[in-house]
């Protein structure tokens, strides 16, 4: 169970990072996804996980792949940040 919790925490941190990189509020992000702000906040706080359909929508919104959002196993934070920057051409 601990492994799942760590996975969810990394996913939540990734969502926060992507949102903050764009300078968006949780309200703006939730509106773009067609969900309530409190629901999106719960994703970032690691309280609940979005559906697979919504994960796809989140990836499209941020311009990353679903693999990038979900590929947490064995990838440290700096490597994930580096890969995100490469995808964004920074």
PAMAR-240335 format. One record per residue: residue in three letters; z, x, y of N, C-alpha, C in turn. Coordinates in Angstrom, 1 decimal, always signed. Example, Ala and Ser with C-alpha at 12.3 -4.5 7.8 and 13.67 -1.06 7.14 Angstrom:
2
r=ALA, n.z=+7.8, n.x=+13.2, n.y=-5.7, ca.z=+7.8, ca.x=+12.3, ca.y=-4.5, c.z=+7.8, c.x=+13.2, c.y=-3.3;
r=SER, n.z=+7.1, n.x=+12.8, n.y=-2.2, ca.z=+7.1, ca.x=+13.7, ca.y=-1.1, c.z=+7.9, c.x=+12.9, c.y=+0.0;
//
This chain:
90
r=UNK, n.z=+0.0, n.x=+0.8, n.y=-1.2, ca.z=+0.0, ca.x=+0.0, ca.y=+0.0, c.z=+0.0, c.x=+0.9, c.y=+1.3;
r=UNK, n.z=+0.7, n.x=+2.0, n.y=+1.2, ca.z=+0.7, ca.x=+2.9, ca.y=+2.3, c.z=-0.7, c.x=+3.4, c.y=+2.7;
r=UNK, n.z=-1.5, n.x=+3.6, n.y=+1.7, ca.z=-2.8, ca.x=+4.1, ca.y=+2.0, c.z=-3.6, c.x=+3.1, c.y=+2.8;
r=UNK, n.z=-3.5, n.x=+1.8, n.y=+2.4, ca.z=-4.2, ca.x=+0.7, ca.y=+3.1, c.z=-3.7, c.x=+0.6, c.y=+4.5;
r=UNK, n.z=-2.4, n.x=+0.8, n.y=+4.8, ca.z=-1.9, ca.x=+0.7, ca.y=+6.1, c.z=-2.5, c.x=+1.8, c.y=+7.0;
r=UNK, n.z=-2.6, n.x=+3.0, n.y=+6.4, ca.z=-3.2, ca.x=+4.1, ca.y=+7.2, c.z=-4.6, c.x=+3.9, c.y=+7.5;
r=UNK, n.z=-5.3, n.x=+3.3, n.y=+6.5, ca.z=-6.7, ca.x=+3.0, ca.y=+6.8, c.z=-6.8, c.x=+2.0, c.y=+7.9;
r=UNK, n.z=-6.0, n.x=+0.9, n.y=+7.9, ca.z=-6.1, ca.x=-0.1, ca.y=+9.0, c.z=-5.7, c.x=+0.5, c.y=+10.3;
r=UNK, n.z=-4.8, n.x=+1.4, n.y=+10.3, ca.z=-4.4, ca.x=+2.1, ca.y=+11.6, c.z=-5.5, c.x=+2.9, c.y=+12.1;
r=UNK, n.z=-6.2, n.x=+3.6, n.y=+11.3, ca.z=-7.4, ca.x=+4.4, ca.y=+11.8, c.z=-8.5, c.x=+3.5, c.y=+12.3;
r=UNK, n.z=-8.7, n.x=+2.4, n.y=+11.6, ca.z=-9.7, ca.x=+1.4, ca.y=+12.0, c.z=-9.3, c.x=+0.9, c.y=+13.4;
r=UNK, n.z=-8.0, n.x=+0.5, n.y=+13.6, ca.z=-7.6, ca.x=-0.1, ca.y=+14.8, c.z=-7.7, c.x=+1.0, c.y=+16.0;
r=UNK, n.z=-7.4, n.x=+2.2, n.y=+15.7, ca.z=-7.5, ca.x=+3.3, ca.y=+16.7, c.z=-8.9, c.x=+3.5, c.y=+17.1;
r=UNK, n.z=-9.8, n.x=+3.4, n.y=+16.1, ca.z=-11.3, ca.x=+3.5, ca.y=+16.4, c.z=-11.7, c.x=+2.4, c.y=+17.3;
r=UNK, n.z=-11.3, n.x=+1.2, n.y=+17.1, ca.z=-11.6, ca.x=+0.0, ca.y=+18.0, c.z=-11.1, c.x=+0.3, c.y=+19.4;
r=UNK, n.z=-9.9, n.x=+0.7, n.y=+19.5, ca.z=-9.3, ca.x=+1.0, ca.y=+20.8, c.z=-10.1, c.x=+2.1, c.y=+21.6;
r=UNK, n.z=-10.4, n.x=+3.1, n.y=+20.8, ca.z=-11.1, ca.x=+4.3, ca.y=+21.4, c.z=-12.5, c.x=+3.8, c.y=+21.9;
r=UNK, n.z=-13.2, n.x=+3.1, n.y=+21.1, ca.z=-14.6, ca.x=+2.6, ca.y=+21.5, c.z=-14.5, c.x=+1.7, c.y=+22.7;
r=UNK, n.z=-13.5, n.x=+0.8, n.y=+22.7, ca.z=-13.4, ca.x=-0.1, ca.y=+23.9, c.z=-13.0, c.x=+0.7, c.y=+25.1;
r=UNK, n.z=-12.1, n.x=+1.6, n.y=+25.0, ca.z=-11.6, ca.x=+2.3, ca.y=+26.2, c.z=-12.7, c.x=+3.3, c.y=+26.7;
r=UNK, n.z=-13.5, n.x=+3.8, n.y=+25.8, ca.z=-14.6, ca.x=+4.7, ca.y=+26.2, c.z=-15.6, c.x=+3.9, c.y=+27.2;
r=UNK, n.z=-15.7, n.x=+2.7, n.y=+27.0, ca.z=-16.6, ca.x=+1.8, ca.y=+27.8, c.z=-15.9, c.x=+1.2, c.y=+29.0;
r=UNK, n.z=-14.6, n.x=+1.4, n.y=+29.1, ca.z=-13.9, ca.x=+0.9, ca.y=+30.2, c.z=-13.7, c.x=-0.6, c.y=+30.2;
r=UNK, n.z=-13.8, n.x=-1.2, n.y=+29.0, ca.z=-13.7, ca.x=-2.7, ca.y=+28.8, c.z=-12.2, c.x=-3.1, c.y=+28.6;
r=UNK, n.z=-11.9, n.x=-4.3, n.y=+29.0, ca.z=-10.6, ca.x=-4.8, ca.y=+28.7, c.z=-10.7, c.x=-5.5, c.y=+27.3;
r=UNK, n.z=-9.6, n.x=-5.8, n.y=+26.7, ca.z=-9.6, ca.x=-6.6, ca.y=+25.5, c.z=-10.2, c.x=-8.0, c.y=+25.7;
r=UNK, n.z=-10.0, n.x=-8.5, n.y=+26.9, ca.z=-10.5, ca.x=-9.8, ca.y=+27.2, c.z=-12.1, c.x=-9.8, c.y=+27.3;
r=UNK, n.z=-12.6, n.x=-8.8, n.y=+27.9, ca.z=-14.1, ca.x=-8.6, ca.y=+28.0, c.z=-14.7, c.x=-8.4, c.y=+26.6;
r=UNK, n.z=-14.0, n.x=-7.6, n.y=+25.8, ca.z=-14.5, ca.x=-7.3, ca.y=+24.5, c.z=-14.5, c.x=-8.6, c.y=+23.6;
r=UNK, n.z=-13.4, n.x=-9.3, n.y=+23.7, ca.z=-13.2, ca.x=-10.5, ca.y=+22.9, c.z=-14.3, c.x=-11.5, c.y=+23.3;
r=UNK, n.z=-14.5, n.x=-11.7, n.y=+24.6, ca.z=-15.5, ca.x=-12.6, ca.y=+25.1, c.z=-16.9, c.x=-12.3, c.y=+24.5;
r=UNK, n.z=-17.2, n.x=-11.0, n.y=+24.6, ca.z=-18.5, ca.x=-10.6, ca.y=+24.1, c.z=-18.7, c.x=-10.8, c.y=+22.6;
r=UNK, n.z=-17.6, n.x=-10.8, n.y=+21.8, ca.z=-17.6, ca.x=-11.1, ca.y=+20.4, c.z=-17.4, c.x=-12.6, c.y=+20.1;
r=UNK, n.z=-17.1, n.x=-13.4, n.y=+21.1, ca.z=-16.9, ca.x=-14.8, ca.y=+20.9, c.z=-15.6, c.x=-15.2, c.y=+20.2;
r=UNK, n.z=-14.6, n.x=-14.4, n.y=+20.4, ca.z=-13.3, ca.x=-14.6, ca.y=+19.8, c.z=-12.2, c.x=-14.6, c.y=+20.9;
r=UNK, n.z=-11.0, n.x=-15.0, n.y=+20.5, ca.z=-9.9, ca.x=-15.1, ca.y=+21.5, c.z=-9.4, c.x=-13.7, c.y=+21.7;
r=UNK, n.z=-8.9, n.x=-13.4, n.y=+22.9, ca.z=-8.3, ca.x=-12.1, ca.y=+23.2, c.z=-7.2, c.x=-11.7, c.y=+22.3;
r=UNK, n.z=-6.3, n.x=-12.6, n.y=+22.0, ca.z=-5.2, ca.x=-12.3, ca.y=+21.1, c.z=-5.6, c.x=-11.9, c.y=+19.7;
r=UNK, n.z=-6.7, n.x=-12.5, n.y=+19.3, ca.z=-7.3, ca.x=-12.1, ca.y=+18.0, c.z=-7.7, c.x=-10.6, c.y=+18.0;
r=UNK, n.z=-8.5, n.x=-10.3, n.y=+19.1, ca.z=-9.0, ca.x=-8.9, ca.y=+19.2, c.z=-7.8, c.x=-8.0, c.y=+19.3;
r=UNK, n.z=-6.8, n.x=-8.4, n.y=+20.1, ca.z=-5.6, ca.x=-7.5, ca.y=+20.3, c.z=-4.9, c.x=-7.3, c.y=+18.9;
r=UNK, n.z=-4.9, n.x=-8.3, n.y=+18.1, ca.z=-4.3, ca.x=-8.1, ca.y=+16.7, c.z=-5.1, c.x=-7.1, c.y=+15.9;
r=UNK, n.z=-6.4, n.x=-7.1, n.y=+16.1, ca.z=-7.2, ca.x=-6.0, ca.y=+15.4, c.z=-6.8, c.x=-4.6, c.y=+15.8;
r=UNK, n.z=-6.6, n.x=-4.5, n.y=+17.2, ca.z=-6.3, ca.x=-3.2, ca.y=+17.7, c.z=-4.8, c.x=-2.8, c.y=+17.4;
r=UNK, n.z=-4.0, n.x=-3.8, n.y=+17.2, ca.z=-2.6, ca.x=-3.5, ca.y=+16.8, c.z=-2.3, c.x=-3.4, c.y=+15.3;
r=UNK, n.z=-3.4, n.x=-3.5, n.y=+14.6, ca.z=-3.4, ca.x=-3.4, ca.y=+13.1, c.z=-2.6, c.x=-4.5, c.y=+12.5;
r=UNK, n.z=-2.6, n.x=-5.7, n.y=+13.1, ca.z=-1.9, ca.x=-6.9, ca.y=+12.5, c.z=-2.8, c.x=-7.6, c.y=+11.5;
r=UNK, n.z=-4.1, n.x=-7.7, n.y=+11.8, ca.z=-5.1, ca.x=-8.3, ca.y=+10.9, c.z=-6.4, c.x=-7.5, c.y=+11.0;
r=UNK, n.z=-7.2, n.x=-7.7, n.y=+9.9, ca.z=-8.5, ca.x=-7.1, ca.y=+9.9, c.z=-9.6, c.x=-8.2, c.y=+10.1;
r=UNK, n.z=-10.6, n.x=-7.8, n.y=+10.9, ca.z=-11.7, ca.x=-8.8, ca.y=+11.1, c.z=-12.5, c.x=-9.0, c.y=+9.8;
r=UNK, n.z=-13.2, n.x=-10.1, n.y=+9.8, ca.z=-14.1, ca.x=-10.4, ca.y=+8.7, c.z=-15.3, c.x=-9.4, c.y=+8.6;
r=UNK, n.z=-15.9, n.x=-9.3, n.y=+7.5, ca.z=-17.1, ca.x=-8.4, ca.y=+7.4, c.z=-18.2, c.x=-8.8, c.y=+8.4;
r=UNK, n.z=-18.4, n.x=-10.1, n.y=+8.6, ca.z=-19.3, ca.x=-10.5, ca.y=+9.6, c.z=-19.0, c.x=-10.0, c.y=+11.0;
r=UNK, n.z=-17.7, n.x=-10.1, n.y=+11.4, ca.z=-17.3, ca.x=-9.7, ca.y=+12.7, c.z=-17.3, c.x=-8.1, c.y=+12.8;
r=UNK, n.z=-17.0, n.x=-7.4, n.y=+11.7, ca.z=-17.1, ca.x=-6.0, ca.y=+11.7, c.z=-18.6, c.x=-5.6, c.y=+12.1;
r=UNK, n.z=-19.5, n.x=-6.3, n.y=+11.5, ca.z=-20.9, ca.x=-6.0, ca.y=+11.9, c.z=-21.2, c.x=-6.3, c.y=+13.4;
r=UNK, n.z=-20.6, n.x=-7.4, n.y=+13.9, ca.z=-20.8, ca.x=-7.7, ca.y=+15.3, c.z=-20.2, c.x=-6.7, c.y=+16.2;
r=UNK, n.z=-19.0, n.x=-6.2, n.y=+15.8, ca.z=-18.3, ca.x=-5.2, ca.y=+16.6, c.z=-19.1, c.x=-3.9, c.y=+16.6;
r=UNK, n.z=-19.7, n.x=-3.5, n.y=+15.4, ca.z=-20.5, ca.x=-2.3, ca.y=+15.4, c.z=-21.7, c.x=-2.4, c.y=+16.3;
r=UNK, n.z=-22.4, n.x=-3.6, n.y=+16.3, ca.z=-23.5, ca.x=-3.8, ca.y=+17.2, c.z=-23.1, c.x=-3.7, c.y=+18.6;
r=UNK, n.z=-22.0, n.x=-4.4, n.y=+19.0, ca.z=-21.5, ca.x=-4.4, ca.y=+20.3, c.z=-21.3, c.x=-2.9, c.y=+20.9;
r=UNK, n.z=-20.7, n.x=-2.1, n.y=+20.0, ca.z=-20.4, ca.x=-0.7, ca.y=+20.5, c.z=-21.5, c.x=+0.2, c.y=+20.2;
r=UNK, n.z=-22.6, n.x=-0.2, n.y=+19.5, ca.z=-23.7, ca.x=+0.6, ca.y=+19.3, c.z=-23.4, c.x=+1.7, c.y=+18.3;
r=UNK, n.z=-22.6, n.x=+1.4, n.y=+17.3, ca.z=-22.3, ca.x=+2.3, ca.y=+16.2, c.z=-22.6, c.x=+1.6, c.y=+14.9;
r=UNK, n.z=-22.6, n.x=+2.3, n.y=+13.8, ca.z=-22.9, ca.x=+1.7, ca.y=+12.5, c.z=-21.6, c.x=+1.2, c.y=+11.9;
r=UNK, n.z=-21.7, n.x=+0.2, n.y=+11.0, ca.z=-20.5, ca.x=-0.3, ca.y=+10.3, c.z=-19.8, c.x=+0.9, c.y=+9.5;
r=UNK, n.z=-20.6, n.x=+1.8, n.y=+9.0, ca.z=-20.1, ca.x=+2.9, ca.y=+8.3, c.z=-19.2, c.x=+3.7, c.y=+9.2;
r=UNK, n.z=-19.6, n.x=+3.9, n.y=+10.5, ca.z=-18.8, ca.x=+4.6, ca.y=+11.4, c.z=-17.4, c.x=+3.9, c.y=+11.6;
r=UNK, n.z=-17.4, n.x=+2.6, n.y=+11.7, ca.z=-16.2, ca.x=+1.9, ca.y=+11.9, c.z=-15.3, c.x=+1.9, c.y=+10.6;
r=UNK, n.z=-15.9, n.x=+1.9, n.y=+9.5, ca.z=-15.2, ca.x=+1.7, ca.y=+8.2, c.z=-14.9, c.x=+3.0, c.y=+7.5;
r=UNK, n.z=-15.7, n.x=+4.1, n.y=+7.8, ca.z=-15.6, ca.x=+5.3, ca.y=+7.1, c.z=-14.4, c.x=+6.1, c.y=+7.6;
r=UNK, n.z=-13.3, n.x=+5.8, n.y=+7.0, ca.z=-12.0, ca.x=+6.5, ca.y=+7.4, c.z=-11.5, c.x=+7.4, c.y=+6.3;
r=UNK, n.z=-11.9, n.x=+7.1, n.y=+5.1, ca.z=-11.4, ca.x=+7.9, ca.y=+4.0, c.z=-11.8, c.x=+9.4, c.y=+4.0;
r=UNK, n.z=-10.8, n.x=+10.2, n.y=+4.2, ca.z=-11.1, ca.x=+11.7, ca.y=+4.2, c.z=-11.7, c.x=+12.2, c.y=+5.4;
r=UNK, n.z=-11.8, n.x=+11.4, n.y=+6.5, ca.z=-12.4, ca.x=+11.9, ca.y=+7.7, c.z=-11.3, c.x=+11.9, c.y=+8.8;
r=UNK, n.z=-11.0, n.x=+13.1, n.y=+9.3, ca.z=-9.9, ca.x=+13.2, ca.y=+10.3, c.z=-10.4, c.x=+12.7, c.y=+11.7;
r=UNK, n.z=-9.5, n.x=+12.5, n.y=+12.5, ca.z=-9.8, ca.x=+11.9, ca.y=+13.8, c.z=-10.8, c.x=+12.7, c.y=+14.7;
r=UNK, n.z=-10.7, n.x=+14.0, n.y=+14.7, ca.z=-11.6, ca.x=+14.8, ca.y=+15.5, c.z=-13.0, c.x=+14.7, c.y=+14.9;
r=UNK, n.z=-13.1, n.x=+14.7, n.y=+13.6, ca.z=-14.5, ca.x=+14.6, ca.y=+13.0, c.z=-15.1, c.x=+13.2, c.y=+13.4;
r=UNK, n.z=-14.3, n.x=+12.2, n.y=+13.3, ca.z=-14.8, ca.x=+10.8, ca.y=+13.7, c.z=-15.3, c.x=+10.8, c.y=+15.1;
r=UNK, n.z=-14.5, n.x=+11.4, n.y=+16.0, ca.z=-14.8, ca.x=+11.4, ca.y=+17.4, c.z=-16.1, c.x=+12.2, c.y=+17.6;
r=UNK, n.z=-16.2, n.x=+13.3, n.y=+17.0, ca.z=-17.4, ca.x=+14.1, ca.y=+17.1, c.z=-18.7, c.x=+13.3, c.y=+16.6;
r=UNK, n.z=-18.5, n.x=+12.6, n.y=+15.5, ca.z=-19.7, ca.x=+11.8, ca.y=+15.0, c.z=-20.0, c.x=+10.7, c.y=+16.0;
r=UNK, n.z=-19.0, n.x=+10.1, n.y=+16.5, ca.z=-19.3, ca.x=+9.0, ca.y=+17.5, c.z=-20.0, c.x=+9.6, c.y=+18.7;
r=UNK, n.z=-19.6, n.x=+10.8, n.y=+19.2, ca.z=-20.3, ca.x=+11.4, ca.y=+20.4, c.z=-21.7, c.x=+11.7, c.y=+20.0;
r=UNK, n.z=-22.0, n.x=+12.2, n.y=+18.8, ca.z=-23.3, ca.x=+12.5, ca.y=+18.4, c.z=-24.2, c.x=+11.2, c.y=+18.4;
r=UNK, n.z=-23.6, n.x=+10.1, n.y=+17.9, ca.z=-24.4, ca.x=+8.9, ca.y=+17.9, c.z=-24.7, c.x=+8.4, c.y=+19.3;
r=UNK, n.z=-23.8, n.x=+8.6, n.y=+20.2, ca.z=-24.0, ca.x=+8.2, ca.y=+21.6, c.z=-24.8, c.x=+9.2, c.y=+22.4;
r=UNK, n.z=-25.1, n.x=+10.4, n.y=+21.8, ca.z=-25.9, ca.x=+11.3, ca.y=+22.5, c.z=-25.2, c.x=+12.0, c.y=+23.7;
r=UNK, n.z=-23.9, n.x=+12.2, n.y=+23.5, ca.z=-23.1, ca.x=+12.8, ca.y=+24.6, c.z=-22.8, c.x=+14.3, c.y=+24.3;
//
